[in-house]
Amino acid sequence: MSQDGAGIDLETSLGYLLKEASSALRVAMEEVLRPLGMNVTRYSCLELLAQRPGLSNSELARGAFVTRQSMNVLLQALEQQGYVTRPAEAPVGKALPTRLTPRGRRSLEKATAAVRSVEVRMLAGLTETDQAAALRILRSMVRSLQEPHPG
């Protein structure tokens, strides 16, 4: 507890522990991605495109937890480096659907293996039952926070 007794007890705060876990996961992912010339945002973008080809800049930004502006800069760099392709003009509306190139897929394969090793390390102390329960609980927390807040 804080000195005045009105704060959150960081030792028992689930929110604080989730943030600490998120930070530790990001650091571990950055460590394994750095030798591959990648970071978490770049990896997230490529992974999203592999699983959902044709996503727009806005959809990618939401999925990678960055601003549209940051994603636009990243996509321009990825396109110049030959990892993704985007049409010169939007087929419909304003969105430019982005797709991985073969080079992007090869890079993603290495990065995915590296990230998977971090996740295996993170889950090493949990049984399959505990892992399933953790997924269920975390999904429930996310849903609860995404629902409209009354009042």
Short mmCIF file of the C-alpha atoms (twelve columns), coordinates in Angstrom:
data_MODEL
# 
_entry.id   MODEL 
# 
loop_
_atom_site.group_PDB 
_atom_site.id 
_atom_site.type_symbol 
_atom_site.label_atom_id 
_atom_site.label_alt_id 
_atom_site.label_comp_id 
_atom_site.label_asym_id 
_atom_site.label_seq_id 
_atom_site.Cartn_x 
_atom_site.Cartn_y 
_atom_site.Cartn_z 
_atom_site.pdbx_PDB_model_num 
ATOM 1   C CA . MET A 1   0.000   0.000   0.000   1 
ATOM 2   C CA . SER A 2   1.025   3.578   -0.474  1 
ATOM 3   C CA . GLN A 3   2.129   5.567   2.524   1 
ATOM 4   C CA . ASP A 4   -1.263  7.212   3.018   1 
ATOM 5   C CA . GLY A 5   -3.104  3.886   2.790   1 
ATOM 6   C CA . ALA A 6   -5.301  4.982   -0.138  1 
ATOM 7   C CA . GLY A 7   -3.289  3.504   -3.000  1 
ATOM 8   C CA . ILE A 8   -3.218  0.160   -4.711  1 
ATOM 9   C CA . ASP A 9   -1.193  -2.635  -3.128  1 
ATOM 10  C CA . LEU A 10  1.197   -3.467  -5.961  1 
ATOM 11  C CA . GLU A 11  1.923   -6.886  -4.439  1 
ATOM 12  C CA . THR A 12  -1.700  -7.969  -4.914  1 
ATOM 13  C CA . SER A 13  -2.831  -5.795  -7.838  1 
ATOM 14  C CA . LEU A 14  -3.743  -8.014  -10.784 1 
ATOM 15  C CA . GLY A 15  -3.619  -5.033  -13.144 1 
ATOM 16  C CA . TYR A 16  -0.088  -4.181  -12.045 1 
ATOM 17  C CA . LEU A 17  1.004   -7.807  -12.410 1 
ATOM 18  C CA . LEU A 18  -0.502  -7.962  -15.912 1 
ATOM 19  C CA . LYS A 19  1.433   -4.831  -16.878 1 
ATOM 20  C CA . GLU A 20  4.613   -6.306  -15.405 1 
ATOM 21  C CA . ALA A 21  4.056   -9.552  -17.342 1 
ATOM 22  C CA . SER A 22  3.356   -7.599  -20.535 1 
ATOM 23  C CA . SER A 23  6.551   -5.611  -20.099 1 
ATOM 24  C CA . ALA A 24  8.631   -8.734  -19.396 1 
ATOM 25  C CA . LEU A 25  7.139   -10.452 -22.456 1 
ATOM 26  C CA . ARG A 26  7.922   -7.483  -24.676 1 
ATOM 27  C CA . VAL A 27  11.534  -7.317  -23.433 1 
ATOM 28  C CA . ALA A 28  12.007  -11.056 -24.037 1 
ATOM 29  C CA . MET A 29  10.474  -10.795 -27.516 1 
ATOM 30  C CA . GLU A 30  12.644  -7.793  -28.416 1 
ATOM 31  C CA . GLU A 31  15.740  -9.774  -27.333 1 
ATOM 32  C CA . VAL A 32  15.031  -12.652 -29.722 1 
ATOM 33  C CA . LEU A 33  13.804  -10.437 -32.565 1 
ATOM 34  C CA . ARG A 34  16.696  -7.946  -32.529 1 
ATOM 35  C CA . PRO A 35  19.229  -10.374 -34.122 1 
ATOM 36  C CA . LEU A 36  16.702  -10.890 -36.936 1 
ATOM 37  C CA . GLY A 37  16.564  -7.133  -37.619 1 
ATOM 38  C CA . MET A 38  13.064  -6.924  -36.208 1 
ATOM 39  C CA . ASN A 39  11.126  -5.517  -33.275 1 
ATOM 40  C CA . VAL A 40  7.776   -6.434  -31.748 1 
ATOM 41  C CA . THR A 41  5.772   -3.944  -33.832 1 
ATOM 42  C CA . ARG A 42  7.316   -5.083  -37.103 1 
ATOM 43  C CA . TYR A 43  6.789   -8.737  -36.139 1 
ATOM 44  C CA . SER A 44  3.168   -8.044  -35.133 1 
ATOM 45  C CA . CYS A 45  2.488   -6.350  -38.444 1 
ATOM 46  C CA . LEU A 46  3.920   -9.242  -40.475 1 
ATOM 47  C CA . GLU A 47  2.094   -11.833 -38.342 1 
ATOM 48  C CA . LEU A 48  -1.208  -10.008 -38.744 1 
ATOM 49  C CA . LEU A 49  -0.720  -9.854  -42.509 1 
ATOM 50  C CA . ALA A 50  0.096   -13.565 -42.668 1 
ATOM 51  C CA . GLN A 51  -3.058  -14.452 -40.774 1 
ATOM 52  C CA . ARG A 52  -5.330  -11.782 -42.292 1 
ATOM 53  C CA . PRO A 53  -4.053  -10.805 -45.743 1 
ATOM 54  C CA . GLY A 54  -5.271  -7.511  -47.137 1 
ATOM 55  C CA . LEU A 55  -5.723  -5.635  -43.858 1 
ATOM 56  C CA . SER A 56  -5.784  -1.864  -44.138 1 
ATOM 57  C CA . ASN A 57  -3.369  0.485   -42.389 1 
ATOM 58  C CA . SER A 58  -6.001  1.253   -39.723 1 
ATOM 59  C CA . GLU A 59  -6.739  -2.425  -39.078 1 
ATOM 60  C CA . LEU A 60  -3.031  -3.210  -38.808 1 
ATOM 61  C CA . ALA A 61  -2.486  -0.296  -36.426 1 
ATOM 62  C CA . ARG A 62  -5.278  -1.512  -34.132 1 
ATOM 63  C CA . GLY A 63  -3.959  -5.075  -34.227 1 
ATOM 64  C CA . ALA A 64  -0.383  -4.026  -33.461 1 
ATOM 65  C CA . PHE A 65  -1.428  -1.475  -30.799 1 
ATOM 66  C CA . VAL A 66  0.164   1.524   -32.544 1 
ATOM 67  C CA . THR A 67  -1.151  4.713   -34.129 1 
ATOM 68  C CA . ARG A 68  -2.184  4.819   -37.786 1 
ATOM 69  C CA . GLN A 69  0.669   7.242   -38.407 1 
ATOM 70  C CA . SER A 70  3.245   4.860   -36.897 1 
ATOM 71  C CA . MET A 71  1.836   1.976   -38.914 1 
ATOM 72  C CA . ASN A 72  1.948   4.024   -42.100 1 
ATOM 73  C CA . VAL A 73  5.660   4.767   -41.546 1 
ATOM 74  C CA . LEU A 74  6.315   1.073   -40.834 1 
ATOM 75  C CA . LEU A 75  4.387   -0.066  -43.920 1 
ATOM 76  C CA . GLN A 76  6.299   2.362   -46.128 1 
ATOM 77  C CA . ALA A 77  9.587   0.955   -44.807 1 
ATOM 78  C CA . LEU A 78  8.414   -2.656  -45.192 1 
ATOM 79  C CA . GLU A 79  7.291   -1.937  -48.739 1 
ATOM 80  C CA . GLN A 80  10.610  -0.280  -49.670 1 
ATOM 81  C CA . GLN A 81  12.493  -3.254  -48.197 1 
ATOM 82  C CA . GLY A 82  10.389  -5.743  -50.171 1 
ATOM 83  C CA . TYR A 83  8.538   -7.366  -47.243 1 
ATOM 84  C CA . VAL A 84  5.038   -6.216  -48.203 1 
ATOM 85  C CA . THR A 85  3.194   -4.986  -51.244 1 
ATOM 86  C CA . ARG A 86  0.345   -2.489  -51.517 1 
ATOM 87  C CA . PRO A 87  -1.566  -1.388  -54.587 1 
ATOM 88  C CA . ALA A 88  -0.877  2.107   -55.914 1 
ATOM 89  C CA . GLU A 89  -4.594  2.868   -55.709 1 
ATOM 90  C CA . ALA A 90  -7.268  1.564   -53.366 1 
ATOM 91  C CA . PRO A 91  -9.493  -1.024  -55.067 1 
ATOM 92  C CA . VAL A 92  -12.431 0.192   -52.964 1 
ATOM 93  C CA . GLY A 93  -12.667 3.323   -50.812 1 
ATOM 94  C CA . LYS A 94  -9.403  4.702   -49.439 1 
ATOM 95  C CA . ALA A 95  -7.879  1.576   -47.842 1 
ATOM 96  C CA . LEU A 96  -4.750  0.126   -49.437 1 
ATOM 97  C CA . PRO A 97  -4.820  -3.605  -48.642 1 
ATOM 98  C CA . THR A 98  -1.361  -4.866  -47.725 1 
ATOM 99  C CA . ARG A 99  0.020   -8.330  -48.464 1 
ATOM 100 C CA . LEU A 100 3.229   -10.141 -47.543 1 
ATOM 101 C CA . THR A 101 5.789   -10.838 -50.232 1 
ATOM 102 C CA . PRO A 102 7.789   -14.099 -50.305 1 
ATOM 103 C CA . ARG A 103 10.638  -12.187 -48.612 1 
ATOM 104 C CA . GLY A 104 8.228   -11.056 -45.897 1 
ATOM 105 C CA . ARG A 105 7.041   -14.642 -45.358 1 
ATOM 106 C CA . ARG A 106 10.606  -15.950 -45.008 1 
ATOM 107 C CA . SER A 107 11.453  -13.227 -42.499 1 
ATOM 108 C CA . LEU A 108 8.260   -13.911 -40.582 1 
ATOM 109 C CA . GLU A 109 9.004   -17.658 -40.356 1 
ATOM 110 C CA . LYS A 110 12.259  -16.962 -38.499 1 
ATOM 111 C CA . ALA A 111 10.647  -14.364 -36.266 1 
ATOM 112 C CA . THR A 112 7.698   -16.627 -35.442 1 
ATOM 113 C CA . ALA A 113 10.051  -19.401 -34.328 1 
ATOM 114 C CA . ALA A 114 11.913  -16.940 -32.102 1 
ATOM 115 C CA . VAL A 115 8.711   -15.565 -30.569 1 
ATOM 116 C CA . ARG A 116 7.333   -19.073 -30.075 1 
ATOM 117 C CA . SER A 117 10.466  -19.929 -28.052 1 
ATOM 118 C CA . VAL A 118 9.711   -16.985 -25.741 1 
ATOM 119 C CA . GLU A 119 6.131   -18.123 -25.265 1 
ATOM 120 C CA . VAL A 120 7.261   -21.688 -24.511 1 
ATOM 121 C CA . ARG A 121 9.642   -20.270 -21.899 1 
ATOM 122 C CA . MET A 122 6.873   -18.114 -20.425 1 
ATOM 123 C CA . LEU A 123 4.495   -21.072 -20.114 1 
ATOM 124 C CA . ALA A 124 7.072   -23.623 -18.931 1 
ATOM 125 C CA . GLY A 125 5.786   -23.636 -15.340 1 
ATOM 126 C CA . LEU A 126 2.136   -24.174 -16.299 1 
ATOM 127 C CA . THR A 127 0.298   -27.395 -16.992 1 
ATOM 128 C CA . GLU A 128 -1.904  -27.622 -20.088 1 
ATOM 129 C CA . THR A 129 -4.915  -27.169 -17.811 1 
ATOM 130 C CA . ASP A 130 -3.377  -24.048 -16.264 1 
ATOM 131 C CA . GLN A 131 -2.583  -22.671 -19.733 1 
ATOM 132 C CA . ALA A 132 -6.168  -23.211 -20.886 1 
ATOM 133 C CA . ALA A 133 -7.479  -21.562 -17.716 1 
ATOM 134 C CA . ALA A 134 -5.132  -18.596 -18.165 1 
ATOM 135 C CA . LEU A 135 -6.354  -18.088 -21.747 1 
ATOM 136 C CA . ARG A 136 -9.983  -18.277 -20.652 1 
ATOM 137 C CA . ILE A 137 -9.455  -15.846 -17.765 1 
ATOM 138 C CA . LEU A 138 -7.473  -13.320 -19.819 1 
ATOM 139 C CA . ARG A 139 -10.054 -13.403 -22.626 1 
ATOM 140 C CA . SER A 140 -12.778 -12.782 -20.052 1 
ATOM 141 C CA . MET A 141 -10.865 -9.800  -18.638 1 
ATOM 142 C CA . VAL A 142 -10.408 -8.303  -22.101 1 
ATOM 143 C CA . ARG A 143 -14.113 -8.741  -22.909 1 
ATOM 144 C CA . SER A 144 -15.123 -7.148  -19.607 1 
ATOM 145 C CA . LEU A 145 -12.952 -4.102  -20.271 1 
ATOM 146 C CA . GLN A 146 -14.139 -3.762  -23.854 1 
ATOM 147 C CA . GLU A 147 -17.822 -3.780  -22.931 1 
ATOM 148 C CA . PRO A 148 -19.461 -0.378  -22.511 1 
ATOM 149 C CA . HIS A 149 -18.985 0.858   -18.969 1 
ATOM 150 C CA . PRO A 150 -22.304 1.744   -17.283 1 
ATOM 151 C CA . GLY A 151 -22.569 5.226   -15.809 1 
# 
